[in-house]
Amino acid sequence: MNKLYTAQEVAERLKIKKTTVYELIKRGELESSKIGKQLRISEEQLSRYFQKGSASPQESSISFPGFQPESSLLKRDYLLYSNGLIISGQTSPALEYLIEQMSVHPSGLPVLHSHLNTYNGLYSLYFKKVHATTAGILPEHIPALLPGISTAALLLYEYDLGFYVQKENPRDIFSAKDLIQPEIIFANREKGSTGRMYLDILLKELNISADRINGYQKEHVSDLSTANAVISQQADTAFGSGAVAFQLKNMDFIPVKKLPMFLVMEKDSINKPGFSALIDIVRSREFKTVLDFQSGCNSDRTGELLYL
């Protein structure tokens, strides 16, 4: 059973402040999960953090045999489909609101939030490690990642994907072709993220080798991280969600592609406990109001349900 740790337990073990643990989670460097309103970090998530190279050599050699976390019975209940749902997706106001409302909806269930990117979320859905996952990709790309599984995709919102550039775009970056200029430094996302997936598609369509892009091999684990690299002039550009760009100053955004953000689940799950509540919440006026206050999110088609 994958153990669960509190932020305080992780902080004590790593000899860092509890606030530092929360900052790592906020920046997307350390994955976490929510059980109701409680934040927890699993041993698997800690292992991935160390493997990314974010920890020092001393920290990365830490073992946990004598580290006793809180009881994992609640986690087991989720995995046995008995009294809750596991929903995967990187943090966003829309997803946070959806999970929050599940606790008060008449047909809602407790939700464990697993922080995974698009590809890893769909991978987890395929292996039945989660009940639903967000996926910011075109619907025609979903079946290939879930072979043999009939799915339902609930549209949360639409958003723009594009280039983060410094104010007034001094490097004149407007397309993937501009990334191969030798003086351009690019801040890349990790494999499996939506931005990385569609950048790689663009590069393949243009027959551009990734080796020609300065910074391609260095990965960041969130759009916020790549955006901050551009703002701090550590990089000239990055490729990510417009919703993040609109939250920040001293940076411009060059839209390239409009994408849907889906909540993907197995088709057979639609009639199971909890899933009707998910649909009700997404189709509610209150959910669209949350989106309307979120720059870069379009709610015109919110609530549409596609069967793939």
N, C-alpha and C positions, 0 to 999 in steps of 0.2 A: 504494500500500500504506500503510495506517495505521501510522505509526511507533510504537514502544514505547520508553518511557523508564523508567529506574530512579528510585527515590525520591531518590537522591543527585543525579542529573542534573537533576531538577526543582527540587530545593532550590538548587543552584548557579545555575541559570538565573534563578530568581525572587529570589535573594539572601535566602533564608530558611533556617532550620535544617532539617536532615533530619527531626528529631523533629516539627517543625511540619507537614511534609508528611504524616507518619503521623497526626497529630492531625486534620488536615483530612479524611483518609480515614476515620478512626474516627468522626468526627461526621457523615459522610455528605455533606460539602460538596464533596469531590473524589472522583470515581469512580475505581476501579482494577480491575485484573484480576490473576488468579493463573495462572501457568504452573507447574504442579507446586506447589512451595513458594515460588516466586519471585513477588514482587509487582511489577507493572508498570503504568504509566499511559500510555495511548495519546494521540496528538495530538488525536483526536476528543474524548476525555474531558476533556483540558485546555481545549479550546475551549468545551465545555459549562459547565465551571467558570467561565470568564470571562463567558460569556453570562448566567449566573445573577446576575451583579453582585456576586459574592463577592470579586472582586479589585479593587484600587484602579485608577483610571484609568491610572496609569503602568504597572501590571502588565498591564492588559488590552490594551495596545498592543503587547505583546511579539510578535515574530515568530520563527519557528524555522528559517529557511533554513540557517543555519550550525551548527545544533545537531544533531550526529550521534549518534543513539542506538545501542544495541546492535543487532545484526543482527535483522531481522524475519523471518528464514527460518522460525523455529519457529512464529510467528504464521501464516505462509502455509501451513505444513503443516496446522495446525488447520483453516484455512478451506477447504482442499482435501480435508477429510475423510480424511486419510491415516493419522494416528496419534494422534488425540486427540479430545476432546469439548469444546465450548464450552457451559458451563452458566451461565445468567443467573439472578440473584436477589440481593436485598439480604441482607446478612450476618445469619446466625442460627446458634446452636450446632448445630442439626440439619443445615443445609446445609454448614457447615464440616466436620462429622463425615463426612457423605456423601462430600464431595470428598476428604477425607483418606484414607478407606478405599478409594477407587477406586485409589489408588496401590499398595495391598497386596493387593487382591482378585485371585485367579488369573485372572479374566476381565476385570479392570479395565483402564482406559486412562488416560493422562495427561489432566488436566482443566484448562482455562483458565476461571477464574471471572470472569464479567462482571457488575459490580454495577449492575443495572437494576431499576426498580420493576416492578410487575405489568404495567401497560399497555405500557411500552416493551419489556419482555421478550417479551410475546406478539407485539408488532409485529416484533421482531427474529426471532422464530421464523417468522412469516409470510413474511418476506423471506429466510429461510434464512441469517441471520447468526449464529444460535446453533442448537445441537442440541436443547436442552431449556431450560425456564425454570420457575421457581417462579411460582405464581399464587395469591394468597390471595383467591379469589373463588368464588362459587357456580358449580357446573358448567354450569348453564344459561346463564350469561353468557359462557362461553368460545367457543362456536361463532361468535357474532356478531363476535368479534375475530379469528377465523381463518377467514374465509369460504372455503368450497370445500376445506378441508383436514380430513381425517379424523384425529382426534387420540386419544391415550391419555393419561389423567390419573391419575398415581400419587399416592394420598393420603399425604402425609407426616405430617400431624397436623391436629387441629382447634383453633381458638383463638377467644377472644372479642374483639370489636371494640366499643369504647365510649368514654366520655368520661373524660379525665383531669381531675380537679378538685383543688383545694387541700384539705388535710386537714380532714375533717369537713364538706366541701362547704358552705362558708359562703354561697355564692351560690344554693344549692338548684337546681343544674343536673341535670336528669334526662332531658331530651329535646332534640331539635333546636329545638323551639318556644322553649326558654329562651334560645337564642342571640340572639334579636332584641331582648332587653332592652337599652336604650341604654347601661347601665353595664357590660355584659359585654364583655370583650375576648377574642377567640378567636385561638388559634394554629393556623394552617392548614397542611396538607401540600401538596406540589407536585402538579400535574396528573399523573395516571397512577398515583399511589400508591393502594393499596387504601383507605386511610382517606379520601382525597379523593373517590374514585369513589363510595363508599357514602354519604358525607355528602351529595354532590350528589344521589344518588338519594333520600335522605330528604327533602331540601329540595324536590325536585320533587314527591314524593308529598304533602307538606304545603303545597304551593303557596307556599313562602317564597322571596322574592327574596334572592339572596346579597348584594345591595347593602345589606340591612338589618342585616348582621352585621359588627360592628366587628372588623377584623383579617383578614377573609376574603381580601383581596387580597394580603396579605403571606405568602409561602410559605416553609416550612421543608422541608429535604430529608431528614428522618428523624423517626421517632416519638420517638427520644431527644431530639432538638432541641426538639420541641414540649413534651415532658414537662418538660424543664429550664426552658422558658419559664413553665410553670405553677408549678413549684416555686419559681422565683425571683420569682414574682408579677409577671412581665412580662405574663402573660396569666392569665385566670380559668379557662380550659378549653381542651381540645384533643380531637381524635378520633383514636384509634389503637388499637394492639394491646395487649391485656391483658398479654401476655408482657413487654412493656417496663415497664408500670406496676408489676408485681410485683417487678421488680428494684430499684425505687427507694423511698426513704423519703420522708416528708413530703408524700405525695400519695395520694389515693384514686382508685378506678376504679369507674365506673358502667357495667356491661355493657349493651350494646344488642342485639348480634347475634352469633350463633355462625357462624363461617365455616371452611371447609376450606382447608388449604394444600396445593396440588397441585404435583407436578412434571409439567409438560406437555411432550409430545413428539409428533411425527408418529406415527400408528399403524404405518406401515410401518417405523419405526425400531426397533420392539420386537425384531426378529430380527437387528438389525445388531450388530457387535462393540461391546461396552461397555455396552449397554443392559440386558442380562440381569444384569450385575453391579450396576447401579443398583438394580434390583428386588430382588435378593438382599440387598443391604445394608439397604435400607429395611425389608424384612421380617424382618430379623435381630433376635434378642433384645437384642443390644448397642445397636442403634439405638433401640429402645423404652426402654432404660435411660437413654440420653442424654435422651430426651424426658421421662421421669419425673422427672429432676432439674431440668427446666426449668419453672419455675412458669408457668402459663397455657397449657400445651400438653397436649392430651388425645390419648392414643395408642390409644384403644379401637378405632379403625377404620384405624389405620396399616397401609399395605401394600395396601389395596384398589385395584383397577385398574378405571377406568371408560373406556369407549370412547364418544367423542362425535362 
